[in-house]
Amino acid sequence: MTALNQANLGSLSIPVPSYDRSQAQVGFVHFGVGGFHRAHQAMYIDQLMEQGKAADWGICGVGVMSFDLKMKEAMEDQ
């Protein structure tokens, strides 16, 4: 399986962001970054960024529960 990271993003055969993700600025903090958040809120923010409308709406995900460590480790390389 190919790891998802910035280095191989362009070689994937799936839709990837066309905007410069390094230019995104944190606009809000979201406590808990589970599947529901990524499938809904983060997806809508990504769509806005694709339209050039939300570069200042970057998401800072914060995990405060002990089980959040597993998600952090899974997403760290991404």
C-alpha positions, 0 to 999 in steps of 0.5 A: 500500500502506498503511504499518503504523504506530500512526497507522493501526492502527485503520483496518486490516481485519486483526486488530490488538492490542487491548492498549495496546502502550505499556504493554508492558515489555521482558522479554527480548532476542532476537538477530535478529528475522527471519521465524522469530522473528516468526512463532513466538516473537513471535506467542505473546507477542502472544497472551499479551498479548492475554490480559493475561498477559504485559505484562512480556514485551515483546521487545527485538530486537537485530541484531548482524550487518551484514545486520540493518540491512535488517530494522531499516529495514523495521520502523522505522516500525512 
